[in-house]
Amino acid sequence: MRATTLIATLALTGGILGAGAAFMPAMAQTSGTTATTQANWLTMQQVQTKLEAAGYRDFEKIERERDKYEVKAIDPQGQRVELDIDPVTGDVLKTEVKRSK
């Protein structure tokens, strides 16, 4: 009886370790993909420089979100806006006017 319990315990432990070994490379691969993607992101300073060149000024906030930058600034027409910015290209994805002239 004792040998049967030992064999069952060893088999169960081996199965758990095997499943963990199979799962870990998948986790590492997912983490690496995210890090690689974010490595291609522009810096906040680069985003601000690009927006300044497009006529935006008086930056109140530049924040890094999950998949974009969020910026609050004055647009070329003098309106307070909130922008969603593509983190790799610096292109404006969405503009929301917060306050008109």
N, C-alpha and C positions, 0 to 999 in steps of 0.2 A: 504494500500500500504506500509506503514511504517513497519508493522508487517511482511509482506512478505520479505521485504529487510533484516530485522533483522534476520529472520529465515534462509534465504539463506546465509547471512554472517556467522552466527554461524555454519551452516552445512559445509561451505567451510573451515572455521578455524579448525573445528574438523577433517576434512579429512586431512588437511595439518599436523596437530599435530600427527594424527594417523600414517600417512606415515613416518614422522620423527622418531617416536618411534619405528616403525618396522625396519627402516634403521639403526639406531644407533647400535643395538647389532651386526649387520653384520659387521659394520666398526670396532667395538671394537674387535671382534673375529679375523679379518684379522690382525690388529695391534699386537695382542697378539701372533699370530702364528709366525710372523716375529721376534718379540723380543725373543720368546722362542728358535727359531732356532739359532739366533745369540748368545744366551747365551751359546750354546754348542761349539762355536768357540774357537780354541786355541788362546792364546795371541800372539802378535808379537814376544815376547821373546821366547815362546815355539816353534814357527815356526823356528826361527833362530837357536835355540839349536838343533832341529831335523835335520835341513839342515847341520849344522856344523858337527854333528855326521856322516852324509853321505859324508863329504869331501868338502862341499862348504865353501868359505871364502870370505873375502873382500866385505862385503855386502854394496852396494851402496844405496839400497832402499828396504824397505818393506812397502807396502801400502795395506790397506784394501779396496777391491773393493766390488761391489754389492754381488757377490756370491763366492768370492775367495780372496786369497791374491796374490799380484803381487810382485815378488822379483827380484832384479838385484844383481848378485853376480858373483864370479869366481867359475867355476865348478871344480871337481877333476882333470880334464885334463888341467886346466889352461886357459880355454876359458871364456870370458865374456858372460854370458847368462841372459836371462829374463825368469823367471819361473812363471807359474800359479800353485798355491798351493791350495789343498782342505782345506777349513778352519776348518773342524772338525777332519780329520785324519792327516793332515800335509803331505799327499802324493803329489808328483809332478804330476800335470795333464798335463802340456805341457812345453816343453823346446824350447826356440828359441835362437840360437847362434847369438850374436851381434857382436862378434869379436873373430876370431881365434888367436891362438898363433902366 
